Amino acid sequence: MSARVTITEQGRSGDVVYSEDDQRITGWWEFAGGDAVAIVNMGSASEWKQGHPWAVERRAAILRFVADEVVRQKAGSCQAEIDADGGWITLKR
């Protein structure tokens, strides 16, 4: 498995793409306020059942991988909090 995360920016928001071999899961991000620097959404559990059945059993691990990669690539001083059911990743200072 060759997993990677690609982050694109379009102003104050953009896309987050998880790629694994020839499969993709596309989410989005935007800057936040307060103690949250940014939020990422990779889709809810029900959306994955419909659109990404190949990844459902590994959903928690994939979300953790995406969260870790977003922190590593763009927000080194932040910590990621994951709401697995909703697919939300909140980057906090």
N, C-alpha and C positions, 0 to 999 in steps of 0.2 A: 504494500500500500504506500503510495506516495502522496500524502496529504499536504495541502498548503492553503494559506489564506491570503487573498489579495484584497487590499483596501484601496478604494478610489475616493477622491475628494471632488465635490462640486460645491464650492462655497462652504457653507456651514453644515453640510451633510454629505452623504455619498453612499457607496455600496460596499458590502462586505461579502466576499464570495469564498465559500469553502469548496475546494476541488480535491477530488480523490479519483485517481485514474481518469476515467471518462465521465464521471458523475459530478454534478454541481448542486450546491444549495446556495441561493442568493438571498442575502438579507440587506439591511440598510442601517446606517448610523446617522446620528445628528448630535451636535453639541447640546449640553444640558445646562442646568443652573444649580445654584446652591453648592452642596458638597459633591454633586455628580458632575463630572467633567463631560461625559458623553454617554449616550445610550445606544445600544445595538439591538436590533431585533432580527432573529433568524427564522421566525415563523413559529407558530404554535404547534403543539403535539398533534393536534388534529390536522393541521395543514401538512405536516410531514407524512402522516398516514396516507393522505391523498396524493401528494406530489413527490414524496421521497421515501417510498416503502423500503427501499434498499438500506436506508440509514436508521430506521426507527429503533431497532434493537440497540444501536450504539449512540442514541441521541445524547445522553448525558456526557459521554466521552467526547463526542464531536463538539458539543457546546463548550466544554471545558477547554478543548484544543483551540477553538475560535477565540475564547476569552483570553487565554494565555498568549496567543499570537497577536491579538490587538494590543494588549499591554506591552508586549515585547517590541512590536513595530512602531507604535504611536504614542504610548502613554506609560513610559517606564516608571513613573513615580506613582502610578495608580494601582488600585486593587480592583478586581472584577467580582461583582456579585451576580449570581446567575439565578433567574427564575425559570427553571427548566420547563414547566408546563406551558408558560407563555412564550418561551424562547427569548426572553429579555436578558440582556447583559448590561449591567450598570457599572460604569467605570467611576470609582470614587477616589478622591485624594486620600 
